[in-house]
Amino acid sequence: MPATETTHTSIASQEAIVLVLIGVIVVAVLIGAFVLGTKVRDEEAPPPDPASHPLRPPTDRLPGEMSAYRRPFDVPRTDWAHRLRPYQLGASTETSPVPPRE
């Protein structure tokens, strides 16, 4: 019985050594990745300072937002023989100072 006990102990110690080596390798890879990341970050251009960013317009609205109300044009009524084609209608809306009724 003592022979199997020493064999079991030697296998357990070998497994422990392998696990410790794997842990050391993982830690070494993480440290290497950190060092490589800091070198790459140091070679990049620094972030821009706040003064170089474009300024927002002085209004409350977002850029590109319109505050005009739109209303549809009246479409002229014709008979079926002389009806208008889409390219003859022109623009489909016009600006209005009055908000639409709901």
PEHU-V352817 format. One record per backbone hydrogen bond with DSSP energy under -0.5 kcal/mol. NH is the residue of the N-H (numbers start at 1). CO is the residue of the C=O. Records with the same first field share a line. If there is no record, write none. Layout:
NH: CO + CO
This chain:
5: 1
6: 2
7: 3
8: 4
9: 5
10: 6
11: 7
12: 8
13: 9
14: 10
15: 11
16: 12
17: 13
18: 14
19: 15
20: 16
21: 17
22: 18
23: 19
24: 20
25: 21
26: 22
27: 23
28: 24
29: 25
30: 26
31: 27
32: 28
33: 29
34: 30
35: 31
36: 32
37: 33
38: 34
39: 35
40: 36
41: 37
42: 38
43: 39
44: 40
52: 49
53: 50
65: 62
69: 96
71: 94
73: 92
82: 79
83: 80
88: 85
89: 85 + 86
90: 86
94: 71
96: 69
